[in-house]
Amino acid sequence: MQNPTDYPKHYCGVFGIFGHPNAAELTYFGLYALQHRGQESAGIVTGHDGKFFKHHGMGLVPQIFSDPKILHDLVGDRAIGHTRYSTTGTSNLRNAQPLTVDCARGQIAVAHNGNLTNAAQLRDELESRGLVFQTTVDSEIIIMMLAQPQMGGVPNSVAQTLRRIEGAYSLVILTEKELIGARDPHGFRPLSIGRTANGAWVLSSETTAFDLIHATFVRDVEPGEIVIINEAGLTSIPAFPEHKKRAFCIFEYVYFARPDSILNGHSVYEVRKAMGRQLAREHKIQADLIIPVPDSGVCAAMGYSEESGIPYEMAFIRNHYVGRSFLQPTQLIRDFNVRVKLNLIESLVKGKRVVIVDDSIVRGTTCKSRVKTLKDAGAKEVHVAVSCPPHMHPCVYGIDFPDRSKLMAANNTVDEIRRYLNADSLHYLSQAGMVAATSQPKNAFCMACYDGNYPVAYDPLLDKHIIERRRKQTQTLGEAAAQESEQIRLLQI
């Protein structure tokens, strides 16, 4: 098993459906298709006759909903669901989504993909007004703001809430009468609209979920748009009509999205192959064999092979049944984990000059082990080709990149990284080449993890535990104030 910090973690997947008699079952399959976006927890909320029904748990979707009775009891023709990887707040059941609240305007449920950059400030403001939070996720701030009665009806409160929160968010919201979808004005995270054969509306982080439930893709939710779906159909509200700057996360194309998804009208599979072809144009390596790191490097390796004419082989065979139970602390088990996920067919590489293609290098320890495996098997030369530029900066918009001190490329030159990997050469795709492979303009993307240009300002102390850390600080200050007050009282006696 790879080191859990070697690759950037997925963030979350959201799904919603309105107007289908089997809403819970279709949401289950939708979350199954979005499992790659989060494997820590998942949940579904359904609505029927003014009542909400909810089930959530820790682990993978099929584990959480393994008992058929669970889905049977989630009644209603509308539902939202969520798969989570924690980007703000600890990974525990309390922080699992969708989140729900029962307020003056009825019940509301929210599922959120992204990261709010002003979460701590907004939470301080809401707590100063007497609101009590039950979780440490930034998503609860959204649902608390939606529940405020002074904001008027739900559609109006959604627009007002979006204008207060900052950062990255794609939301699905369920009320007693409506399904609502929304994206931040920069459009960091994807959210698409689909429709089933019976006319039910569907919202999903990725279009691959539509394929699984036989829904037809309609269009993307636009950046800054709110879509309200009810018995009357779909209504669109532009929450930020003056905002023009776009900042879609380019790493969706590089790594996160499934290759069978369509993002902004472009096939992820084809974009990744184009990145591999561009990598071959930029770096002409004399080699006998192209080998991908499954599964994330497969498309780019195919593109590299096609452009270079060097044969492609699946020399690394992936074991798809490796779970988190292999993450043990001893060095013996760590060494075993490196090999248990990918096994090498040694006869394919012995005596060959090979190029191993991967999508990214974060810390480098897993890549180093792959190079060692190839050389131990008798590879004559091992060259490493990476289908994106070096990661130089942390992400604050929902990808759990480590801080800058732990990013290999932020603290080492390319040649220093090559020597650490013990590779014969190391080659990264250029930023210009990565953008060109998408067939979209550079100003359509957020590339902050590569170039350090952050589209939305953020607290430099921002990390996934900022809310918990500030809460502890507040509790400490409160305890200190209480002690001081008690000391003053005793002195006055």
PEQUI-V866428 format. One line per field, one symbol per residue. phi: phi as a letter, one per 40 degrees, with the letter a starting at -180 (. if undefined). psi: psi as a letter, one per 20 degrees, with the letter a starting at -180 (. if undefined). A space follows every 50 residues. Layout:
# PEQUI-V866428
phi = ???
psi = ???
This chain:
# PEQUI-V866428
phi = .cdcbcbcccbabbaaabgbcbcccccdcccccbdccabcaaabbbbafg bbbbaaachcdcccbccdccccccchbaabaabbbcbbgccacdccbccb abbdchcbbbbbbhaccbcccccdcccccgcbcbbbbccccccccccccc cgcddccccccccccbhbabbbbbbcbabbbabcccgdbcabbbacccgc cbbadbcdccdcbfcccbacccdgcbbbbacchbbbbccbcccbcbaccc cdccaccccccbbfgbccdcccccccccccccbcbcababbccccccccc ccccccccgcdbbcccbcccbcbccccbcccdcccccccccbbcccccbc gbcbbcbbcabbchcccdccccdcccchccbbbbbbcacccbaccbbhbc cccdcbcdccbacdcccdcccgccabbbcccccccdccgbccccbcbdcb bgcccbcaccccacbcccccccccccccccccccccccccccc
psi = pqpijhqqqrerqqqqqpkphlggghhghghghjhiipjgrrrppqpplj qqpqprrqbqghghkhohhghhinqrjqqqrppppoipqqnrhhjqrqqq qoahjaqpqpppoappikggghggghhhjjqpqiakqhhhgghghhiphi jbrgghhgghghihqqbpppqpppaiiqppqqqqhhkgqqpqprprhjjq qppqhqihhgghjlqppgrqpqpjqppppahibppppohmhiphpqlpoi ighgggqqijqppkjppgghghghhgghhhhhnoporipppqoqihjggh hggggghhjpqpqmhpppojkpaiiinqiqhghghghhhhgpppnhhhip jqoqopprhqpfhihggghggggghhijpgqoppppkrrpoiqqpjjjpm qrrhijogiijqrghhgghgikqhqppqqqghhgghhikqqhjiqpkhig ijoohpqqpijpaijhghghhhgghghghghgggghggghhi.
